[in-house]
Amino acid sequence: MIPAVMPTYARTDAAIVRGEGTHVWDADGMRFLDFGGGVAVTSLGHCHPKLVEALKAQAETLWHCSNLYRIPGQERVAETLVANSFADSVFFCNSGTEAVECALKMVRKFQHETGHPERYRLITCSGAFHGRTLATISAGGQEKHLQGFAPAVDGFDQVSFGNPNELRAAITSETAGILVEPIQGEGGINAAGVDYLKILREVADEFGLLLVFDEVQTGIGRTGKLFAHEWSGITPDIMAVAKGLGNGFPVGACLATETAAQGMTAGTHGSTFGGNPLAMAVAGAVLDEILEEGFLSGVQAAGKALHAEAEAIAAANPEIFTEVRGWGLMIGLRCADGVSNTDVVAACMAEGLLTVPAGDNVVRLLPPLIIEQTHVEEAATCLKRTCGRLRAQGGSQ
Ligand SMILES: *Cc1c(COP(=O)(O)O)cnc(C)c1O
């Protein structure tokens, strides 16, 4: 019999029922260091007092009013995002996939507005993940997500991630834009490097294309800059963000330059819940914390420390981990052939550490951005015990 909750996830049995800062507890009372963060979401840790206060205060004032009216919280969050990015304007939604969807629509609308309605196709990259709507699984192009959902939405041409020549060769008179994650998250913490991002900007300019970055996972401080593309010195025309923006309160945003957003006039796009007062109260408080002087340099320092620990553990356990990847606090441990990342994630959990599997047999470490040296050490201890546990399991087979 089908469970009451539709069984679309491969869930573990543990029920996480409480969280405080860097840790969560399951229904049996077991405590975990949360380096999964609900998949790069709870960047300020669980039940952060300032976020709790902001949400409570808004809950007692106004929950929802719809976008038929001005929402002061939206104006404040949008102004903060604009002041701290390339963007001139922001559309609010509720999730990452919706933020990407807005970006896709905006690319088509821009080309339509500027006399190129024939340009409607976007170039995307192998290994990409952009969400689970029909358009975004088509953009992501992953067979495992498309299987059984044919026909895919038309308008996406996929090239190898990190290969600028292939990308250039894929441009046709119908190409409207390029959609890329600066670091692929679900794909396995793959960074193509800052030079690749610079080339994407050049190519987009040369062919009149819009450059869209999906920073749903990399954005809001995860890599030690507010947005990962800042490491490259270039900027996109449009950017999707979500995960870390609400620290667990569902919210997404699509940021754009004035030029890219010129077609997004009244009535062209919308959302009932997008940017509602509760979401904006939380997102505003999140941004206040992350933009606090010294916060992002702290993320960079914590990232270096965790990366170094991970490197040392991988070097000491080459039969389990072959490579450490990533920037800031977005770290991937590539598992050796014959070692399954999901087994490693399960073993970490048994040792009190939550991690997240990703493509390419990678285990992701996506800790809260507020971690300190003690948490890095706690994670390292858990990872070392995990290696011991896996070795014992391997030996007993
Ligand atoms: C998680 C993710 C999405 C989808 O976000 P949802 O909130 O699950 O819809 C899109 N793009 C990237 C890069 C992501 O990591």
The ligand as an SDF file (V2000), in Angstrom:
LIG
                    3D

 15 15  0  0  0  0  0  0  0  0999 V2000
   18.5230   22.7610   -4.7800 C   0  0  0  0  0  0  0  0  0  0  0  0
   18.8190   23.3660   -6.0990 C   0  0  0  0  0  0  0  0  0  0  0  0
   17.7870   23.7730   -6.9760 C   0  0  0  0  0  0  0  0  0  0  0  0
   16.3250   23.5060   -6.6850 C   0  0  0  0  0  0  0  0  0  0  0  0
   15.8810   24.1430   -5.5390 O   0  0  0  0  0  0  0  0  0  0  0  0
   14.4910   23.6970   -4.8660 P   0  0  0  0  0  0  0  0  0  0  0  0
   14.3280   24.6850   -3.7540 O   0  0  0  0  0  0  0  0  0  0  0  0
   14.6380   22.2910   -4.4290 O   0  0  0  0  0  0  0  0  0  0  0  0
   13.4540   23.8430   -5.9040 O   0  0  0  0  0  0  0  0  0  0  0  0
   18.1380   24.3920   -8.1400 C   0  0  0  0  0  0  0  0  0  0  0  0
   19.4250   24.6120   -8.4560 N   0  0  0  0  0  0  0  0  0  0  0  0
   20.4430   24.2400   -7.6510 C   0  0  0  0  0  0  0  0  0  0  0  0
   21.8410   24.5470   -8.0460 C   0  0  0  0  0  0  0  0  0  0  0  0
   20.1700   23.5970   -6.4500 C   0  0  0  0  0  0  0  0  0  0  0  0
   21.1670   23.2020   -5.6670 O   0  0  0  0  0  0  0  0  0  0  0  0
  1  2  1  0
  2  3  1  0
  2 14  2  0
  3  4  1  0
  3 10  2  0
  4  5  1  0
  5  6  1  0
  6  7  2  0
  6  8  1  0
  6  9  1  0
 10 11  1  0
 11 12  2  0
 12 13  1  0
 12 14  1  0
 14 15  1  0
M  END
$$$$
